[in-house]
Amino acid sequence: MRDFLDRVHGTLEHFGFVDIGILKLCLVSIGILLGVYFTAFFDRFVVVVWILFILSWLYIVVKVFGSFVNRD
């Protein structure tokens, strides 16, 4: 598993701005499709999905902007 993760990380190092944008577009698209097809299923978990979104968003914000705050 470690070898697989190292290979993925090595590949991602070569991604450019457009590649990352297309990856994000792909992930957003699959999320929208899953939401459309499984609407009844996800209705029960809307609060959980919101909590996961907020927690992951806060993590990313702290990770990105925390490096600006901690610089000397």
Distance bins in CASP14 RR format, pairs under 12 A and 6 or more apart:
PFRMAT RR
TARGET T0000
AUTHOR 0000-0000-0000
RMODE 2
METHOD distances of the structure
MODEL  1
1 7 0 0 0 0 0 1 0 0 0 0 0
1 8 0 0 0 0 0 1 0 0 0 0 0
2 8 0 0 0 0 0 1 0 0 0 0 0
2 9 0 0 0 0 0 1 0 0 0 0 0
3 9 0 0 0 0 0 1 0 0 0 0 0
3 10 0 0 0 0 0 1 0 0 0 0 0
4 10 0 0 0 0 0 1 0 0 0 0 0
4 11 0 0 0 0 0 1 0 0 0 0 0
5 11 0 0 0 0 0 1 0 0 0 0 0
5 12 0 0 0 0 0 1 0 0 0 0 0
6 12 0 0 0 0 0 1 0 0 0 0 0
6 13 0 0 0 0 0 1 0 0 0 0 0
7 13 0 0 0 0 0 1 0 0 0 0 0
7 14 0 0 0 0 0 1 0 0 0 0 0
8 14 0 0 0 0 0 1 0 0 0 0 0
8 15 0 0 0 0 0 1 0 0 0 0 0
9 15 0 0 0 0 0 1 0 0 0 0 0
11 19 0 0 0 0 1 0 0 0 0 0 0
11 23 0 0 0 0 0 1 0 0 0 0 0
12 19 0 0 0 0 1 0 0 0 0 0 0
12 20 0 0 0 0 1 0 0 0 0 0 0
12 23 0 0 0 0 1 0 0 0 0 0 0
13 19 0 0 0 0 0 1 0 0 0 0 0
13 20 0 0 0 0 0 1 0 0 0 0 0
14 20 0 0 0 0 0 1 0 0 0 0 0
15 21 0 0 0 0 1 0 0 0 0 0 0
15 22 0 0 0 0 1 0 0 0 0 0 0
15 23 1 0 0 1 0 0 0 0 0 0 0
15 24 0 0 0 0 0 1 0 0 0 0 0
16 22 0 0 0 0 1 0 0 0 0 0 0
16 23 0 0 0 0 1 0 0 0 0 0 0
17 23 0 0 0 0 0 1 0 0 0 0 0
17 24 0 0 0 0 0 1 0 0 0 0 0
18 24 0 0 0 0 0 1 0 0 0 0 0
18 25 0 0 0 0 0 1 0 0 0 0 0
19 25 0 0 0 0 0 1 0 0 0 0 0
19 26 0 0 0 0 0 1 0 0 0 0 0
20 26 0 0 0 0 0 1 0 0 0 0 0
20 27 0 0 0 0 0 1 0 0 0 0 0
21 27 0 0 0 0 1 0 0 0 0 0 0
21 28 0 0 0 0 1 0 0 0 0 0 0
21 29 0 0 0 0 0 1 0 0 0 0 0
22 28 0 0 0 0 0 1 0 0 0 0 0
22 29 0 0 0 0 0 1 0 0 0 0 0
23 29 0 0 0 0 0 1 0 0 0 0 0
23 30 0 0 0 0 0 1 0 0 0 0 0
24 30 0 0 0 0 0 1 0 0 0 0 0
24 31 0 0 0 0 0 1 0 0 0 0 0
25 31 0 0 0 0 0 1 0 0 0 0 0
25 32 0 0 0 0 0 1 0 0 0 0 0
26 32 0 0 0 0 0 1 0 0 0 0 0
26 33 0 0 0 0 0 1 0 0 0 0 0
27 33 0 0 0 0 0 1 0 0 0 0 0
27 34 0 0 0 0 0 1 0 0 0 0 0
28 34 0 0 0 0 0 1 0 0 0 0 0
28 35 0 0 0 0 0 1 0 0 0 0 0
29 35 0 0 0 0 0 1 0 0 0 0 0
29 36 0 0 0 0 0 1 0 0 0 0 0
30 36 0 0 0 0 0 1 0 0 0 0 0
30 37 0 0 0 0 0 1 0 0 0 0 0
30 38 0 0 0 0 0 1 0 0 0 0 0
31 37 0 0 0 0 1 0 0 0 0 0 0
31 38 0 0 0 0 1 0 0 0 0 0 0
31 42 0 0 0 0 0 1 0 0 0 0 0
31 49 0 0 0 0 0 1 0 0 0 0 0
31 53 0 0 0 0 0 1 0 0 0 0 0
32 38 0 0 0 0 0 1 0 0 0 0 0
32 39 0 0 0 0 0 1 0 0 0 0 0
32 42 0 0 0 0 0 1 0 0 0 0 0
33 39 0 0 0 0 0 1 0 0 0 0 0
34 41 0 0 0 0 1 0 0 0 0 0 0
34 42 1 0 0 1 0 0 0 0 0 0 0
34 45 0 0 0 0 0 1 0 0 0 0 0
34 49 0 0 0 0 0 1 0 0 0 0 0
35 41 0 0 0 0 1 0 0 0 0 0 0
35 42 1 0 1 0 0 0 0 0 0 0 0
35 43 0 0 0 0 0 1 0 0 0 0 0
35 45 0 0 0 0 0 1 0 0 0 0 0
35 46 0 0 0 0 0 1 0 0 0 0 0
35 49 0 0 0 0 1 0 0 0 0 0 0
36 42 0 0 0 0 1 0 0 0 0 0 0
38 44 0 0 0 0 0 1 0 0 0 0 0
38 45 0 0 0 0 1 0 0 0 0 0 0
38 49 0 0 0 0 0 1 0 0 0 0 0
39 45 0 0 0 0 0 1 0 0 0 0 0
39 46 0 0 0 0 0 1 0 0 0 0 0
40 46 0 0 0 0 0 1 0 0 0 0 0
41 48 0 0 0 0 0 1 0 0 0 0 0
41 49 0 0 0 0 0 1 0 0 0 0 0
42 48 0 0 0 0 1 0 0 0 0 0 0
42 49 1 0 0 1 0 0 0 0 0 0 0
42 50 0 0 0 0 0 1 0 0 0 0 0
42 52 0 0 0 0 0 1 0 0 0 0 0
43 49 0 0 0 0 0 1 0 0 0 0 0
45 51 0 0 0 0 1 0 0 0 0 0 0
45 52 0 0 0 0 1 0 0 0 0 0 0
45 53 0 0 0 0 0 1 0 0 0 0 0
46 52 0 0 0 0 0 1 0 0 0 0 0
46 53 0 0 0 0 0 1 0 0 0 0 0
47 53 0 0 0 0 0 1 0 0 0 0 0
47 54 0 0 0 0 0 1 0 0 0 0 0
48 54 0 0 0 0 0 1 0 0 0 0 0
48 55 0 0 0 0 0 1 0 0 0 0 0
49 55 0 0 0 0 0 1 0 0 0 0 0
49 56 0 0 0 0 0 1 0 0 0 0 0
50 56 0 0 0 0 0 1 0 0 0 0 0
50 57 0 0 0 0 0 1 0 0 0 0 0
51 57 0 0 0 0 0 1 0 0 0 0 0
51 58 0 0 0 0 0 1 0 0 0 0 0
52 58 0 0 0 0 0 1 0 0 0 0 0
52 59 0 0 0 0 0 1 0 0 0 0 0
53 59 0 0 0 0 0 1 0 0 0 0 0
53 60 0 0 0 0 0 1 0 0 0 0 0
54 60 0 0 0 0 0 1 0 0 0 0 0
54 61 0 0 0 0 0 1 0 0 0 0 0
55 61 0 0 0 0 0 1 0 0 0 0 0
55 62 0 0 0 0 0 1 0 0 0 0 0
56 62 0 0 0 0 0 1 0 0 0 0 0
56 63 0 0 0 0 0 1 0 0 0 0 0
57 63 0 0 0 0 0 1 0 0 0 0 0
57 64 0 0 0 0 0 1 0 0 0 0 0
58 64 0 0 0 0 0 1 0 0 0 0 0
58 65 0 0 0 0 0 1 0 0 0 0 0
58 66 0 0 0 0 0 1 0 0 0 0 0
59 65 0 0 0 0 0 1 0 0 0 0 0
59 66 0 0 0 0 0 1 0 0 0 0 0
60 66 0 0 0 0 0 1 0 0 0 0 0
60 67 0 0 0 0 0 1 0 0 0 0 0
61 67 0 0 0 0 0 1 0 0 0 0 0
61 68 0 0 0 0 0 1 0 0 0 0 0
61 69 0 0 0 0 0 1 0 0 0 0 0
62 68 0 0 0 0 0 1 0 0 0 0 0
62 69 0 0 0 0 1 0 0 0 0 0 0
62 70 0 0 0 0 0 1 0 0 0 0 0
63 69 0 0 0 0 0 1 0 0 0 0 0
63 70 0 0 0 0 0 1 0 0 0 0 0
64 70 0 0 0 0 0 1 0 0 0 0 0
65 71 0 0 0 0 0 1 0 0 0 0 0
END
